[in-house]
Amino acid sequence: MSGTGKAEAESYKEIKTILISQPKPERSPYYEIEQKYGVKIDWRQFIHVEGVEEKEFRKNRVYPNDFSAIIFTSKTSIDHFFRLCEEMRIKMSQETKYFCLSEAIANYLQKFIVYRKRKVFTGKRKIEDLKPYLMKHRAKEKFFVPVSNLGAKSVLAFLEENEFDWKEGMMHRTVCSDLSDLSDVTYDVLVFFSPLGINSLYENFPDFKQNETRMAVYGNSTKQSVIDHGLAANIMAPQPGITSMAMALEKYLKISNKK
């Protein structure tokens, strides 16, 4: 994967091809952008999740049913928690309490438990949102946090600082996808939403040169990763008046493709 010259944020050279480092969705504003500006948009997942196998998890000698409270930080953590419980033939007690970082996570939990028989506590987005509920149950409950290889730093730090009885257990991993089939493919724009995507780019293509390829990045941590690798962030979101990557791309295309 390569470009053809020096990347310049101000050049606004016409864009014909865009690669978005995510799976292709059923519906997306990018489809309208594709038609409106005459660009070809491809989708490719640069990172993916792999579940930890039961045999590996058992080596930790941590068993979910030894805990009376579970903290879920994502839908993925729910999937792999109940997957491993099933593989280990573990049934969680009807009295188990579940603490979910967001309403979306709590709603997803309904796929696996009967709400009326359980106690579920919901935050808005951060662990601090759950603080009143967590502190109320700190003395009585033993907490378990299913995590990935990336951890859940803010959650674990909160539990440690407030002296909870807790343990974490890695139940899934976020890993780089194999992109070797893209080795001879050139795109005018590469779109990234996390530093992990940038890591995957360089794991697959250690000699990647930006050249004239424009880098579209979402979030400050992704931008910093781009900079750390000596690349230029040409298209950035969010920014004032630009809340999504689709909006940022269209703003750029209005100039580069003069539509």
Secondary structure, 3 states (H helix, E strand, C coil): CCCCCCCCCCCCCCCCEEEECCCCCCCCHHHHHHHHHCCEEEECCCEEEEECCHHHHHCCCCCHHHCCEEEECCHHHHHHHHHHHHHCCCCCCCCCEEEECCHHHHHHHCCCCCHHHCEEEECCCCHHHHHHHHHHHCCCCCEEEEEECCCCHHHHHHHHHCCCCEEEEEEEEEEECCCHHHCCCCCCEEEECCHHHHHHHHHHCCCCCCCCCEEEEECHHHHHHHHHCCCCEEEEECECCECCHHHHHHHHHHHHCCC
